[in-house]
């Protein structure tokens, strides 16, 4: 049996469960070859850290879906167990050395900028700070970014992220595109969403959802080749 094309690392967390829509679509509609690492317990996190480098072939694309920060990717957060924020931190990103990664997490653009070369990644797609939960608006690093953001804006933004990722990955599979084209597809869809948003909201200043889409477009990054 061939190795899965995608290895999706998806720590259990109620605030990121909406990303399951990406996986479901790729399996049901794009016939994607996927292995999902749905991490929940301490033992599962420890096993993954110890074995990922060997278990995931260099030909696979790693997609991390969860919370993160500028120097780490977060683990599971459930009533029974919490990994206390940092699951893969700093140079531990090297468990994905020689691999192509998509880090769908907050501030992964910064994480890749700092550790991409040191950790010997082949290529990587990063994202800026993403407002995907109302708690993200409580203690912002930049109050202007969250000004006026309400729960309905967040729900729309969540669905936008899911749609952009699932359709961009479907294009990659369907047309046998190079990895870089996943990034360009994501970028084009974000830009199209931004243009369409302001076509539908002519003559108004920056609206909360518009700012969120603008920040997403501005903060996307690609490293490698």
C-alpha positions, 0 to 999 in steps of 0.5 A, a space after each residue: 500500500 502506498 503511503 498517504 499523500 497528506 498527513 494531517 496533524 489535528 489536535 483535539 480542541 473544540 475551538 478548531 473542530 470546524 476545520 474538520 470540514 476540510 478533511 471531510 471534503 477532501 475525502 468525500 469529494 476529492 478522493 484524497 489519500 489522507 492519514 489524520 493524526 487526531 491527537 488527544 491524550 498525552 501518550 498520543 502527543 508523545 508518540 507523535 513527537 517521537 515517531 513523526 520523523 520516521 513515520 511520515 515519508 518525505 514525499 508526504 505533505 504535512 498539514 497542521 491544523 490547530 492553534 499556534 503562536 510565533 514559536 510553537 504549534 499547540 496541542 489538544 485542549 479538552 476538559 480531560 486533558 490540555 497540552 498547555 499551549 506549546 506542543 511542537 516548539 522552537 526547533 522541534 519543528 525539525 520533526 518535519 525536516 525535508 518535508 513540505 508543510 502547511 501550518 494552518 495556525 496563528 502566527 505560523 508565518 512568524 514560526 516559519 520565518 524563524 525556524 524554516 532554515 534551521 529545521 531543514 524544511 523543504 517548503 512551507 505555507 504559513 498564516 498570520 494571526 487568525 481570529 477564529 474564536 470569540 476569545 481571540 478578541 478578549 486580550 488582543 496584541 493589537 486592539 484595532 485588529 479586533 475592534 467591532 468583531 462579533 461572533 457572526 463575523 467569526 463564523 463567516 471567517 471560519 467558513 471562508 478559511 475552510 472553503 479556501 483550503 479545501 478548494 485549493 487542496 482539491 485543485 492541487 490533487 485534481 490537476 497534479 499541481 506543484 506544492 507552490 501552487 497550493 499557496 497561489 490558489 490560497 492567495 488568489 481565493 483570499 484576494 477574490 474574497 476580499 474584493 467580493 466583500 467590498 463590492 458588496 459593501 460599497 461606500 463603507 469604511 473597513 468592516 470587521 470581516 473585511 479587516 480579517 480577510 485583509 489581514 489574512 491576505 497580507 500575512 500569508 507566506 511561502 518559503 522554499 521551492 
